[in-house]
Amino acid sequence: MTSAQVDKGPENTSGTSEEGYERGLGSRQVQMIAIGGAIGVGLFLGAGANIAKAGPSLIFMYALAGVIIFFIMRALGELLLYRPVSGSFAEYSREFLGPFFGYFTGWTYWLMWVVTGMAELTAAAIYVNYWFPHIPQWVTALVFLVILFGVNLISVKLFGELEFWFSMVKVTALIGMIVIGLGVLTFGFSSAGDTAAVSNLWAFDGFFPKGVGSSLMTLQGVMFAYLAVELVGVTAGESEDPEKTLPKAINTLPWRIALFYVGALTVILCVVKWTEFGEGVSPFVAAFAKIGIPAGAGIVNFVVLTAALSSCNSGMYSTGRMLRNLAESGEAPAVFKKLSSTKTPALGIAVSVAFMGIGVVLNYIVPEKAFGYVTSVATAAGIWTWLMILVSHVLYRRAVDAGRLPASSFPAPGGAKCSYVAIVFLLFVTGLIAYDADSRVCLYVMAGWAIALGIGWVALKSRNPQIAERREPEFEKVG
């Protein structure tokens, strides 16, 4: 059975209901999952350290990276409407680059979300410490891990509903922050009114206060903030009407980036001068504390807590689906194929959660460094995933131009040209990671991961030589 077959929902007649996922994610939920994926802890927590490194120029870095992310998502969108499948990145790598790349991409995306889950649990524990500093970080991280695990086991509808409300909290709060910040700038109310000004963007040593080079070095952190925007692709196999919901979710990405990243950071850096931000402190919490709104900082802290839990929730969702996709292709233990009575890959989720538990251990051993360690590894794994999406898209467009494959109903603007630009950009960011001594360790981790996967691939081929053979993709009716 191929993963394309596995992804068939209740409308299919070729498989039993036990074989396929439930198409339980409606348009409302897919839209908010896509929006929530673009608003994560990388913005709420990681932006503080990046502001200290780059000053106001961080706004430009988010805008630049946002353009590249849109190129990636339009490339993914074209592939999704050509063949919507759950575990899409691994499937497209498998189809266009070969079985080994599908295997490598699937396992690396799984690693990315496991590690991201660790980062989000760490961030959530830091946020809870704002109210309860006496509670150890590892205790909070463990409690949240168990709660979200239970949610993901129940049903995809409950996951979608929880993610909808998580995202709603984040969106509402960010819009509120922007409106309040604009009010401070316009009317001068609050304790920040006397110093709030648009000139704060250049008044303190210019727009690039630490130099262009220092600003570019923040791109690795900026890219981490955008991890999870591709999650909408994983939902393809469980969306009620992917041909309508997926293009809409992807096409709204530019305004989400413009509003929630560029807009929010611009307002905050106008209200509070960039020199007042630092590592380990959310710029949003700090800005509200500066404005002096009663309980404002506590409210924002609750919002950023929901952002962390939202991302961890998404991580559990996607890791279970990716393990099942790998199992269906013979690249993971067959036991991961099984779905529970509620149509969830329960065992895959459970194993992923067990590995996320390493984050709890890190919070116990090195609570002050846990977030930095895991975000760099997650970024490296995410860059690989994005590169595979782009390369697959380039090869798909070549096949369409040659008449070997049908055209997608959602073609990327500019064809493969934008994908080439995005590939060059991601390779540049990888070079920056290699240059930075603090983040370089993630490349060593990825090298070790590649060696381990290579050994696993050799073992798989020795047991089942057919695993290395290319297979024709199977198409399913969707919508």
N, C-alpha and C positions, 0 to 999 in steps of 0.2 A: 504493500500500500504506500503511495506517495503522500507527501504532505499536502499536495493539492487536493487529494481525495479526502484527507483527514479534515480539511477545513470546511468541508461542505456542511452546511447547516441543515435545519429541519426540512428545508424545501427540497432537498435532494432525494432522489428515489433510489440511488445506487448504493446507499449504505444505511445501516441501522442508526437509530438515534444514539446508541452508545458509542459509535465510531467518531462522531463529529462534535465540534463545539456548538454551543447554543448561540445563535445570533441574537444576543441579548442587549447589545449596546445601541441605543437609539441615537438619532441625530443630535438631540440635546446633550447627551453624555459625550459623544465623540467630539463635539465642538468644544466642550469645556475641558476634556482631556487634552485636546490640542492646545488650548489656551493655557491650562495649568502646566503643561510641559514646557512652556516658554517662560514660566515664572518659577524659579527654583531657589534653593538655598545658596547657589553660587552668586545670585544677585543680592539676596537679603543679608548674607553673612560675609561671603568672599569679597564683595565690593569694597568693604572697609579697608582691607589690606591693599587692594589695587588702587584705591584713591590715594593712599599714602605714597604709593610708588609713582603714580602717573599724574596725580592732580586732576584738573578738569579735562585733560586730554583723554581720560578714560571714556568720556562720552563718545568721542570719535572712534575709539577702539570698539566699543559696543556696536556702533552704527556700521563700521566696516565689517566686523564679524557677522552682523545681522544680515548684510547683503549676501555673504557667502552661504549662510545658513539657508536663506531663501533659495539660492541656486540648488543646494543639496536637496531641499524638500520638493522643489519642482521636478528634479530628476527622479526622486523617489515616487512622486505622484504619478509621473508618466509610467513608471514600472508597475505601480499598484493597480492602475486602471487597465494595463495590459494583462495582468494576471494577479488578482488580489488573493493573497494567501497569508495566513498567520505564520510568523517567523520569516517575514518577507526578505530580510537582508541576507540571511543564509540561503534561502531558496534562489534568489537572483544571482548570488555569487556562485552557487552550485550550477546553475543553468549556463551562465555566460563565461565563467572562468574555469569551471571544472569542480569535481567533487571535493578535492582537498580544500579549495577556497571556501566552499560552503561549510565544510566541517570546521575550518579555522575561524570563519566569521561567526558562526553560530556559538561556538564555545567562547570566543572573545567577547561577543555581546553579552553572553551570560556573565562572564567575569566583570564586565563593565557595570552591570546592574547590581551584582553582589557587592562590589566595592563601593558603588554609589550609595547603596543601602547602608553600608557602614558609615559613610560620610553623613548621611541624613540623620541616622541614629545619634551620631556624635553631636551634630548641630542641635537636634531636638533636646538632647541632654543639657547642652550649654544654655539653651533658652529657658529650660525649666529652672536652672540654677539662678536665673534672674530673680525668681520669686522664692525659691527654696535652696539657698546656697549650701545648706547643711546636708542635702541629699547627694550622695556620690553619683557622678556621671554614669557609671556603669549600671547602677540600679535603674535609673530612668530609662536608659537605652534598652535594657532587658524587658522592662514592662511594655514599652511601645512595640518592641519586636513581637512579643506574644500576642498583643491585641490585634495588630495588623495581620498577623498570620491567620488568626481566626476569621477575620473578615474575608480574606482571599479564599479560604476553604469553602465558604458558604455558597457563593454563586457569583457569576460574572456581573449579574445585574446589581448585586450589592456593592461590588467593587466599583462599578460605573457610577452608582448613586453617591457613594462616599467620595469618589474623586470629583464628581460634579460639585458637591458642596464645599470640599476643600478648595477647589478652583474658584468657586463663587466668593469665598471669604477673601482669597488673595486678590482677585480682580477688584472687588468692592473696596478693599482697603487701599490698594494702590491708587485707584481713582480718587479716593478720599484724600490721600496724602498729597496728590498733585493739586487738587482743588484748594486744600488748606495752604499749601506752599505758595500757590499763586495768589491767594488772599493775603498772605503775609507780605509778599513782594508788592502787591498793588496798594493795599491799605495800611501796611505797616503795623498791624496789631501784633500782640504778643511780645515777649521779652527779646525775640530775635528780630523784631521789626526795625530796630535802629541800625542793625548791621546787614540786614538782608538786601541784596542788590544783584542785578545781573552782572555788574562789574566784578563780582567775586570770581567769575569764570576766568578773568585774566589779571586781576589786580595784584595777586600774590605770586610774583615771578613768572607771569605769563600763562598762556594756555598749556604749554608744555614745560612746566616748571623744573622737571628733572631731566629734560631732554627727550628727543624723539626715541632714542634707543631704550631708555627706561620705560617709556610708554609702550613700545612694541613688546617688551618683556612681559607685560601684563596680558598679552593675547592668550597665553595658555590658561590663565585663570578665567578670562572672558569666555573662552571656548567651553570650559567646564560649566559655566553658567547656562550655556545653551544645550547641554546634554539633556536628552529626553524629548526634544522637539520631534524626533523621529519615532516616538512611541506610537503616534497615530498610525504608522505603518504596521505595527504589531497588532493593532485592533482590527485590521482589515478582515480577518477570518471570523470576527464576531460582531461586525457591524451589520445592522439590519439592511442598509441600502448603500453599500460602499461607493457605487457610481455617483451618488449625489453627495453623500456626507464627506467623503475624503477630499474631493476638489475644494469644497467650501472651506473645510478646516485648513487646508494648505494655503489657499489664496488669501485668507485673513491674517496670515503670519506677518506680513510687512507692517500692518498697522499695530499689531500686538507688540512687535519689537520697538516700533517708533514710540508708542505710548508708554509701555511698561518698563522698558529699559532706558532708551534715550531720553524720553520725556521725564520719567521719574528722577533719574540721576541729574538731569539738567536743573530741575526745580530744587532738589536737595542741595546741590552745590551752589545754587544762587542764594538759598536761605542761610546755609552754614558754610563758612569758608573751608576749603579742602584741607587745610592744615590741622583741623580739629579732629580728623578721622584717623583711625589706626586699625591694626590687625586685631581680630577677635571681637570686634564691636560692630554690630549692624549699623550701617549709616542711617537707616530708617529709624531705628530706636534712638540713636544719638540725636537725629534731627528733631524728633518730637520732644525729646527731653530739653533741647535747646529752646524750642518754641515755647515750652512751658505749659502746654495744655494739660489740665488735670487728668491723671491716669493715662495720658496719651501714649507714653512710652510703654506702659504695661499692655495697652491694647495692641500696639504694633508688635510687641514681643509675642503676643498670642497669635497674631497673623503669621509671623515668620515661623512660629512653631508649626502651624498648619501646613506651611509650605514644605517644611522638612518631612512631616508625616505623609504628605501627599506624594512626594517623590519616592519615599520608601515603599509606600503602598503600590505605586506604579512598578517599582523594581521587583516586588514579589510577583506581580501579575506577569510581567514580561519574561522573567527567568523561567517560570514554570512552562510557559508556552514555547520558549526556545529549546528547553530540554526535550519537550515532546517532539518538536520538529526534528531534532537531532536523532532521537530514538527511532522515529519513523524512517529516517534515512540510513539506519544501521550504524550511526555514529555516536550513539550513547546506549547504555543498557536498555534492553527492550521493555523493562518494567516501567520506564517513564512514559510509554505509550498510553497506559491506562488512564481513563478518566473516572472521576468519582461519580456518584449518583447525581450530583449537581452539575455535571459537565465541566468540572475543573480538573486540571492536571495536579491533583493534590500531592502526589509523591514528589514531583519535580519542585513544587513550591516548598515542600517541607525540607528537602535537601538544600535548596537555595537559602532558606531561612537559617538552617544550621550553619552554613558558611558565613552568612551575615553576622552570626553570633560572634565571629572573630572580632568584629567591630566592638562588641561589648568588652571583650578581653583587652583590646587596645585602649579602650576608655578606662580600664582598670590599671593598666601598666603605664601608659603615657598619655594621660588625658589632655595635656596641653599641646601635643603634637599629632594626635590621632587624625584630626581633620585634614591637615596638610599632607600627611602620608597618603591617605586614601584618595584624595581628590586628584593628585598627580597621576596615579595609576588609572583611575577612571577616565581621565582626559585622554591618555595614550590609547586606551582601549576604544574610546569613542571616536577618536580620529581614524583608527583602523576601520571601524564600521562605516563611517562617512566616506572614506576612500573607496571601499568596496561598493557602496551605493553608486558613487560617481563613475567608477570604472565599468560597472555593470551597465549603467545608463549609456555610456559611450559605445559599448559593444552592442547594446540593444539597438541604438540608432543606426549603427552600421548595418545590422541585420535587416532593419526595416527599409533602409535605403536600397539594399540589395534585393528586396522583395522576398526575403526568407521568413519574415515574421509579420504578423498584422500590426498596423499602426495603433497606438493607444488613443483613446478618446480624450486624453488630457495631456497633450504634448507640451514639453517644456519650452518656454520662449528661447529662441536662439539655438534650438537644437542642442547639440553636444558642446557648443562653444563655451557656454557658461560652466559646464561641468569641467572642462579643461582648466578654466580660471580657478575654480574651487579646488581642484587637485593641486595646482601649484601653490595656492594659499595654505592648504593643510600641510604640505611638505615644508613650507617655510616655517609654520608654527612648530612642526616637529624639530626643525633645526634650532629654534629658539629654546625648546625644552632641553635639547642636547647641550646647548651653550650654558644654560643655567645650572650651577652646581647643586642647588637645592632640589630642583625638580628632575635632574638627570637620573636619579635613582629609579624613576618609573620606567625608563628605557631598559635598565638592567632587569627589572622585574618582568617586563614584556619579553626580553630576550630569553629569560628562563622559561617563561610561559610558552614561547614559540618552540623551544627545544622539547618541552614536555608534550606539547601537542604533536610535534613531529614524531616523537617516539610512539605516542598513542596511535598515530596514523599508520605507521609501519606495522604495529601489532594488529590493527584492524584489518589491514590488507592481507597479512599472513593468514588470518583466520577466515577471511571472506574476500577473495580477490575481486569479486563483482562490485565491491563498494567503490572501487576506483573507476568504474565504467560510467561514461556519460549516459544519462537517461533523458528521453524526451519528456518535456513538461506536459502535464495534463491540465487542461483548462476546465474551469467550472463555470456554471451559470450563476451570476450574482444579481442582487437587486430584485 
